[in-house]
């Protein structure tokens, strides 16, 4: 799969707009991120749509365990 979203840009956007600037890494577990909660999860879906034109199924988003999982869902949600 060709990544349609730059990894660093993804990290920067999620960090700045959802996590209050908390530094995150791709292989970090979402449950280990202090600022990640159910509201963050909903905000993530909206943010991906606005920032990257990525549509993510909310049920699929719930299955994301790591930042990389969330990133891959965002990449898959970008229309060709």
Backbone atoms as SQL, in Angstrom:
CREATE TABLE atoms (id INTEGER PRIMARY KEY, chain TEXT, resi INTEGER, resn TEXT, atom TEXT, x REAL, y REAL, z REAL);
INSERT INTO atoms VALUES
  (1, 'A', 1, 'UNK', 'N', 0.841, -1.187, 0.000),
  (2, 'A', 1, 'UNK', 'CA', 0.000, 0.000, 0.000),
  (3, 'A', 1, 'UNK', 'C', 0.881, 1.243, 0.000),
  (4, 'A', 2, 'UNK', 'N', 0.660, 2.124, -0.929),
  (5, 'A', 2, 'UNK', 'CA', 1.377, 3.383, -0.958),
  (6, 'A', 2, 'UNK', 'C', 0.738, 4.319, 0.061),
  (7, 'A', 3, 'UNK', 'N', 1.563, 4.886, 0.927),
  (8, 'A', 3, 'UNK', 'CA', 1.029, 5.781, 1.945),
  (9, 'A', 3, 'UNK', 'C', 0.604, 7.088, 1.300),
  (10, 'A', 4, 'UNK', 'N', -0.616, 7.470, 1.558),
  (11, 'A', 4, 'UNK', 'CA', -1.176, 8.668, 0.964),
  (12, 'A', 4, 'UNK', 'C', -1.043, 9.874, 1.886),
  (13, 'A', 5, 'UNK', 'N', -0.574, 9.629, 3.105),
  (14, 'A', 5, 'UNK', 'CA', -0.386, 10.683, 4.096),
  (15, 'A', 5, 'UNK', 'C', 1.041, 10.567, 4.623),
  (16, 'A', 6, 'UNK', 'N', 1.735, 11.673, 4.679),
  (17, 'A', 6, 'UNK', 'CA', 3.094, 11.686, 5.212),
  (18, 'A', 6, 'UNK', 'C', 3.064, 11.352, 6.701),
  (19, 'A', 7, 'UNK', 'N', 3.899, 10.412, 7.129),
  (20, 'A', 7, 'UNK', 'CA', 3.909, 9.978, 8.532),
  (21, 'A', 7, 'UNK', 'C', 4.162, 11.125, 9.495),
  (22, 'A', 8, 'UNK', 'N', 5.162, 11.931, 9.217),
  (23, 'A', 8, 'UNK', 'CA', 5.496, 13.023, 10.139),
  (24, 'A', 8, 'UNK', 'C', 4.378, 14.051, 10.192),
  (25, 'A', 9, 'UNK', 'N', 3.777, 14.350, 9.062),
  (26, 'A', 9, 'UNK', 'CA', 2.656, 15.297, 9.047),
  (27, 'A', 9, 'UNK', 'C', 1.496, 14.745, 9.877),
  (28, 'A', 10, 'UNK', 'N', 1.225, 13.454, 9.735),
  (29, 'A', 10, 'UNK', 'CA', 0.180, 12.800, 10.522),
  (30, 'A', 10, 'UNK', 'C', 0.468, 12.949, 12.012),
  (31, 'A', 11, 'UNK', 'N', 1.686, 12.609, 12.421),
  (32, 'A', 11, 'UNK', 'CA', 2.067, 12.722, 13.830),
  (33, 'A', 11, 'UNK', 'C', 1.925, 14.154, 14.336),
  (34, 'A', 12, 'UNK', 'N', 2.379, 15.106, 13.533),
  (35, 'A', 12, 'UNK', 'CA', 2.321, 16.515, 13.932),
  (36, 'A', 12, 'UNK', 'C', 0.882, 16.997, 14.090),
  (37, 'A', 13, 'UNK', 'N', 0.018, 16.637, 13.155),
  (38, 'A', 13, 'UNK', 'CA', -1.375, 17.074, 13.196),
  (39, 'A', 13, 'UNK', 'C', -2.102, 16.459, 14.394),
  (40, 'A', 14, 'UNK', 'N', -1.940, 15.153, 14.589),
  (41, 'A', 14, 'UNK', 'CA', -2.606, 14.492, 15.720),
  (42, 'A', 14, 'UNK', 'C', -2.090, 15.060, 17.037),
  (43, 'A', 15, 'UNK', 'N', -0.796, 15.228, 17.137),
  (44, 'A', 15, 'UNK', 'CA', -0.207, 15.766, 18.363),
  (45, 'A', 15, 'UNK', 'C', -0.735, 17.168, 18.670),
  (46, 'A', 16, 'UNK', 'N', -0.710, 18.036, 17.677),
  (47, 'A', 16, 'UNK', 'CA', -1.087, 19.434, 17.889),
  (48, 'A', 16, 'UNK', 'C', -2.587, 19.621, 18.093),
  (49, 'A', 17, 'UNK', 'N', -3.389, 18.909, 17.324),
  (50, 'A', 17, 'UNK', 'CA', -4.823, 19.213, 17.308),
  (51, 'A', 17, 'UNK', 'C', -5.676, 18.308, 18.190),
  (52, 'A', 18, 'UNK', 'N', -5.131, 17.199, 18.646),
  (53, 'A', 18, 'UNK', 'CA', -5.907, 16.302, 19.512),
  (54, 'A', 18, 'UNK', 'C', -5.243, 16.128, 20.869),
  (55, 'A', 19, 'UNK', 'N', -3.924, 16.036, 20.880),
  (56, 'A', 19, 'UNK', 'CA', -3.220, 15.657, 22.105),
  (57, 'A', 19, 'UNK', 'C', -2.535, 16.817, 22.819),
  (58, 'A', 20, 'UNK', 'N', -2.854, 18.030, 22.437),
  (59, 'A', 20, 'UNK', 'CA', -2.290, 19.186, 23.128),
  (60, 'A', 20, 'UNK', 'C', -0.784, 19.290, 23.042),
  (61, 'A', 21, 'UNK', 'N', -0.216, 18.782, 21.954),
  (62, 'A', 21, 'UNK', 'CA', 1.227, 18.872, 21.742),
  (63, 'A', 21, 'UNK', 'C', 2.018, 17.706, 22.296),
  (64, 'A', 22, 'UNK', 'N', 1.340, 16.727, 22.904),
  (65, 'A', 22, 'UNK', 'CA', 2.040, 15.551, 23.435),
  (66, 'A', 22, 'UNK', 'C', 2.764, 14.829, 22.297),
  (67, 'A', 23, 'UNK', 'N', 4.041, 14.562, 22.477),
  (68, 'A', 23, 'UNK', 'CA', 4.842, 13.870, 21.458),
  (69, 'A', 23, 'UNK', 'C', 4.419, 12.400, 21.402),
  (70, 'A', 24, 'UNK', 'N', 4.210, 11.918, 20.186),
  (71, 'A', 24, 'UNK', 'CA', 3.829, 10.518, 19.987),
  (72, 'A', 24, 'UNK', 'C', 4.716, 9.893, 18.924),
  (73, 'A', 25, 'UNK', 'N', 4.760, 8.560, 18.944),
  (74, 'A', 25, 'UNK', 'CA', 5.526, 7.811, 17.951),
  (75, 'A', 25, 'UNK', 'C', 4.620, 6.773, 17.310),
  (76, 'A', 26, 'UNK', 'N', 4.989, 6.345, 16.123),
  (77, 'A', 26, 'UNK', 'CA', 4.132, 5.462, 15.341),
  (78, 'A', 26, 'UNK', 'C', 3.823, 4.137, 16.045),
  (79, 'A', 27, 'UNK', 'N', 4.773, 3.578, 16.760),
  (80, 'A', 27, 'UNK', 'CA', 4.551, 2.268, 17.368),
  (81, 'A', 27, 'UNK', 'C', 4.043, 2.348, 18.809),
  (82, 'A', 28, 'UNK', 'N', 3.663, 3.536, 19.226),
  (83, 'A', 28, 'UNK', 'CA', 3.146, 3.729, 20.580),
  (84, 'A', 28, 'UNK', 'C', 1.705, 3.217, 20.687),
  (85, 'A', 29, 'UNK', 'N', 1.408, 2.560, 21.785),
  (86, 'A', 29, 'UNK', 'CA', 0.060, 2.080, 22.039),
  (87, 'A', 29, 'UNK', 'C', -0.857, 3.261, 22.354),
  (88, 'A', 30, 'UNK', 'N', -2.043, 3.270, 21.756),
  (89, 'A', 30, 'UNK', 'CA', -2.987, 4.357, 22.020),
  (90, 'A', 30, 'UNK', 'C', -3.378, 4.406, 23.499),
  (91, 'A', 31, 'UNK', 'N', -3.502, 3.253, 24.114),
  (92, 'A', 31, 'UNK', 'CA', -3.909, 3.235, 25.525),
  (93, 'A', 31, 'UNK', 'C', -2.832, 3.801, 26.450),
  (94, 'A', 32, 'UNK', 'N', -1.593, 3.910, 25.971),
  (95, 'A', 32, 'UNK', 'CA', -0.512, 4.482, 26.770),
  (96, 'A', 32, 'UNK', 'C', -0.386, 5.999, 26.609),
  (97, 'A', 33, 'UNK', 'N', -1.171, 6.570, 25.715),
  (98, 'A', 33, 'UNK', 'CA', -1.135, 8.015, 25.492),
  (99, 'A', 33, 'UNK', 'C', -2.113, 8.657, 26.474),
  (100, 'A', 34, 'UNK', 'N', -1.592, 9.466, 27.371),
  (101, 'A', 34, 'UNK', 'CA', -2.402, 10.043, 28.442),
  (102, 'A', 34, 'UNK', 'C', -3.634, 10.786, 27.932),
  (103, 'A', 35, 'UNK', 'N', -3.469, 11.536, 26.867),
  (104, 'A', 35, 'UNK', 'CA', -4.559, 12.382, 26.373),
  (105, 'A', 35, 'UNK', 'C', -5.542, 11.642, 25.454),
  (106, 'A', 36, 'UNK', 'N', -5.287, 10.371, 25.159),
  (107, 'A', 36, 'UNK', 'CA', -6.164, 9.634, 24.240),
  (108, 'A', 36, 'UNK', 'C', -7.329, 9.034, 25.025),
  (109, 'A', 37, 'UNK', 'N', -8.539, 9.452, 24.683),
  (110, 'A', 37, 'UNK', 'CA', -9.736, 8.933, 25.330),
  (111, 'A', 37, 'UNK', 'C', -10.846, 8.831, 24.289),
  (112, 'A', 38, 'UNK', 'N', -12.067, 8.582, 24.719),
  (113, 'A', 38, 'UNK', 'CA', -13.153, 8.403, 23.753),
  (114, 'A', 38, 'UNK', 'C', -13.414, 9.673, 22.957),
  (115, 'A', 39, 'UNK', 'N', -13.276, 10.830, 23.575),
  (116, 'A', 39, 'UNK', 'CA', -13.451, 12.085, 22.843),
  (117, 'A', 39, 'UNK', 'C', -12.341, 12.264, 21.811),
  (118, 'A', 40, 'UNK', 'N', -11.133, 11.886, 22.168),
  (119, 'A', 40, 'UNK', 'CA', -10.013, 11.961, 21.223),
  (120, 'A', 40, 'UNK', 'C', -10.270, 11.078, 20.013),
  (121, 'A', 41, 'UNK', 'N', -10.856, 9.928, 20.251),
  (122, 'A', 41, 'UNK', 'CA', -11.149, 9.002, 19.176),
  (123, 'A', 41, 'UNK', 'C', -12.139, 9.602, 18.181),
  (124, 'A', 42, 'UNK', 'N', -13.173, 10.242, 18.693),
  (125, 'A', 42, 'UNK', 'CA', -14.157, 10.903, 17.822),
  (126, 'A', 42, 'UNK', 'C', -13.505, 12.086, 17.111),
  (127, 'A', 43, 'UNK', 'N', -12.722, 12.860, 17.838),
  (128, 'A', 43, 'UNK', 'CA', -12.015, 13.996, 17.233),
  (129, 'A', 43, 'UNK', 'C', -11.084, 13.536, 16.122),
  (130, 'A', 44, 'UNK', 'N', -10.455, 12.379, 16.328),
  (131, 'A', 44, 'UNK', 'CA', -9.545, 11.813, 15.326),
  (132, 'A', 44, 'UNK', 'C', -10.279, 11.585, 14.000),
  (133, 'A', 45, 'UNK', 'N', -11.471, 11.004, 14.068),
  (134, 'A', 45, 'UNK', 'CA', -12.242, 10.732, 12.848),
  (135, 'A', 45, 'UNK', 'C', -12.532, 12.025, 12.088),
  (136, 'A', 46, 'UNK', 'N', -12.977, 13.052, 12.815),
  (137, 'A', 46, 'UNK', 'CA', -13.293, 14.338, 12.184),
  (138, 'A', 46, 'UNK', 'C', -12.037, 15.012, 11.638),
  (139, 'A', 47, 'UNK', 'N', -10.956, 14.960, 12.401),
  (140, 'A', 47, 'UNK', 'CA', -9.706, 15.590, 11.992),
  (141, 'A', 47, 'UNK', 'C', -9.152, 14.964, 10.713),
  (142, 'A', 48, 'UNK', 'N', -9.212, 13.650, 10.625),
  (143, 'A', 48, 'UNK', 'CA', -8.699, 12.984, 9.426),
  (144, 'A', 48, 'UNK', 'C', -9.493, 13.394, 8.195),
  (145, 'A', 49, 'UNK', 'N', -10.797, 13.586, 8.368),
  (146, 'A', 49, 'UNK', 'CA', -11.630, 14.032, 7.254),
  (147, 'A', 49, 'UNK', 'C', -11.253, 15.444, 6.829),
  (148, 'A', 50, 'UNK', 'N', -11.104, 16.343, 7.790),
  (149, 'A', 50, 'UNK', 'CA', -10.800, 17.745, 7.492),
  (150, 'A', 50, 'UNK', 'C', -9.382, 17.925, 6.955),
  (151, 'A', 51, 'UNK', 'N', -8.410, 17.330, 7.613),
  (152, 'A', 51, 'UNK', 'CA', -7.002, 17.546, 7.255),
  (153, 'A', 51, 'UNK', 'C', -6.544, 16.757, 6.029),
  (154, 'A', 52, 'UNK', 'N', -7.053, 15.528, 5.875),
  (155, 'A', 52, 'UNK', 'CA', -6.506, 14.633, 4.850),
  (156, 'A', 52, 'UNK', 'C', -7.559, 14.055, 3.899),
  (157, 'A', 53, 'UNK', 'N', -8.808, 14.532, 3.993),
  (158, 'A', 53, 'UNK', 'CA', -9.896, 13.980, 3.178),
  (159, 'A', 53, 'UNK', 'C', -9.964, 12.463, 3.318),
  (160, 'A', 54, 'UNK', 'N', -9.820, 12.001, 4.541),
  (161, 'A', 54, 'UNK', 'CA', -9.828, 10.571, 4.831),
  (162, 'A', 54, 'UNK', 'C', -11.088, 10.213, 5.602),
  (163, 'A', 55, 'UNK', 'N', -11.831, 9.249, 5.068),
  (164, 'A', 55, 'UNK', 'CA', -13.048, 8.777, 5.722),
  (165, 'A', 55, 'UNK', 'C', -12.753, 7.435, 6.375),
  (166, 'A', 56, 'UNK', 'N', -12.940, 7.387, 7.689),
  (167, 'A', 56, 'UNK', 'CA', -12.639, 6.179, 8.457),
  (168, 'A', 56, 'UNK', 'C', -13.919, 5.655, 9.086),
  (169, 'A', 57, 'UNK', 'N', -14.150, 4.370, 8.943),
  (170, 'A', 57, 'UNK', 'CA', -15.290, 3.719, 9.569),
  (171, 'A', 57, 'UNK', 'C', -15.067, 3.726, 11.078),
  (172, 'A', 58, 'UNK', 'N', -16.017, 4.278, 11.854),
  (173, 'A', 58, 'UNK', 'CA', -15.835, 4.340, 13.309),
  (174, 'A', 58, 'UNK', 'C', -15.618, 2.971, 13.957),
  (175, 'A', 59, 'UNK', 'N', -16.249, 1.934, 13.433),
  (176, 'A', 59, 'UNK', 'CA', -16.047, 0.594, 13.999),
  (177, 'A', 59, 'UNK', 'C', -14.631, 0.100, 13.761),
  (178, 'A', 60, 'UNK', 'N', -14.079, 0.417, 12.601),
  (179, 'A', 60, 'UNK', 'CA', -12.692, 0.043, 12.318),
  (180, 'A', 60, 'UNK', 'C', -11.738, 0.842, 13.197),
  (181, 'A', 61, 'UNK', 'N', -12.066, 2.108, 13.427),
  (182, 'A', 61, 'UNK', 'CA', -11.199, 2.958, 14.242),
  (183, 'A', 61, 'UNK', 'C', -11.082, 2.408, 15.662),
  (184, 'A', 62, 'UNK', 'N', -12.140, 1.820, 16.162),
  (185, 'A', 62, 'UNK', 'CA', -12.109, 1.254, 17.517),
  (186, 'A', 62, 'UNK', 'C', -11.118, 0.109, 17.634),
  (187, 'A', 63, 'UNK', 'N', -10.785, -0.526, 16.509),
  (188, 'A', 63, 'UNK', 'CA', -9.864, -1.657, 16.543),
  (189, 'A', 63, 'UNK', 'C', -8.399, -1.222, 16.564),
  (190, 'A', 64, 'UNK', 'N', -8.133, 0.048, 16.331),
  (191, 'A', 64, 'UNK', 'CA', -6.755, 0.540, 16.312),
  (192, 'A', 64, 'UNK', 'C', -6.133, 0.410, 17.700),
  (193, 'A', 65, 'UNK', 'N', -4.968, -0.212, 17.753),
  (194, 'A', 65, 'UNK', 'CA', -4.254, -0.409, 19.013),
  (195, 'A', 65, 'UNK', 'C', -3.058, 0.526, 19.153),
  (196, 'A', 66, 'UNK', 'N', -2.462, 0.889, 18.023),
  (197, 'A', 66, 'UNK', 'CA', -1.267, 1.738, 18.035),
  (198, 'A', 66, 'UNK', 'C', -1.495, 2.972, 17.167),
  (199, 'A', 67, 'UNK', 'N', -0.605, 3.930, 17.303),
  (200, 'A', 67, 'UNK', 'CA', -0.649, 5.109, 16.447),
  (201, 'A', 67, 'UNK', 'C', -0.520, 4.675, 14.993),
  (202, 'A', 68, 'UNK', 'N', 0.341, 3.688, 14.729),
  (203, 'A', 68, 'UNK', 'CA', 0.503, 3.198, 13.354),
  (204, 'A', 68, 'UNK', 'C', -0.806, 2.607, 12.813),
  (205, 'A', 69, 'UNK', 'N', -1.541, 1.889, 13.643),
  (206, 'A', 69, 'UNK', 'CA', -2.836, 1.358, 13.214),
  (207, 'A', 69, 'UNK', 'C', -3.765, 2.500, 12.788),
  (208, 'A', 70, 'UNK', 'N', -3.803, 3.559, 13.588),
  (209, 'A', 70, 'UNK', 'CA', -4.642, 4.714, 13.274),
  (210, 'A', 70, 'UNK', 'C', -4.174, 5.379, 11.979),
  (211, 'A', 71, 'UNK', 'N', -2.861, 5.480, 11.825),
  (212, 'A', 71, 'UNK', 'CA', -2.281, 6.053, 10.603),
  (213, 'A', 71, 'UNK', 'C', -2.676, 5.235, 9.374),
  (214, 'A', 72, 'UNK', 'N', -2.569, 3.922, 9.474),
  (215, 'A', 72, 'UNK', 'CA', -2.912, 3.068, 8.334),
  (216, 'A', 72, 'UNK', 'C', -4.392, 3.164, 7.984),
  (217, 'A', 73, 'UNK', 'N', -5.247, 3.286, 8.994),
  (218, 'A', 73, 'UNK', 'CA', -6.676, 3.506, 8.713),
  (219, 'A', 73, 'UNK', 'C', -6.894, 4.824, 7.997),
  (220, 'A', 74, 'UNK', 'N', -6.177, 5.854, 8.432),
  (221, 'A', 74, 'UNK', 'CA', -6.291, 7.161, 7.770),
  (222, 'A', 74, 'UNK', 'C', -5.831, 7.072, 6.324),
  (223, 'A', 75, 'UNK', 'N', -4.736, 6.374, 6.060),
  (224, 'A', 75, 'UNK', 'CA', -4.244, 6.219, 4.688),
  (225, 'A', 75, 'UNK', 'C', -5.258, 5.453, 3.825),
  (226, 'A', 76, 'UNK', 'N', -5.843, 4.401, 4.395),
  (227, 'A', 76, 'UNK', 'CA', -6.824, 3.612, 3.659),
  (228, 'A', 76, 'UNK', 'C', -8.073, 4.419, 3.347),
  (229, 'A', 77, 'UNK', 'N', -8.388, 5.416, 4.186),
  (230, 'A', 77, 'UNK', 'CA', -9.599, 6.209, 4.010),
  (231, 'A', 77, 'UNK', 'C', -9.499, 7.316, 2.978),
  (232, 'A', 78, 'UNK', 'N', -8.285, 7.562, 2.462),
  (233, 'A', 78, 'UNK', 'CA', -8.098, 8.612, 1.459),
  (234, 'A', 78, 'UNK', 'C', -8.567, 8.077, 0.109),
  (235, 'A', 79, 'UNK', 'N', -9.442, 8.841, -0.506),
  (236, 'A', 79, 'UNK', 'CA', -9.941, 8.465, -1.835),
  (237, 'A', 79, 'UNK', 'C', -8.863, 8.701, -2.889),
  (238, 'A', 80, 'UNK', 'N', -8.818, 7.810, -3.856),
  (239, 'A', 80, 'UNK', 'CA', -7.854, 7.956, -4.967),
  (240, 'A', 80, 'UNK', 'C', -8.240, 9.084, -5.880);
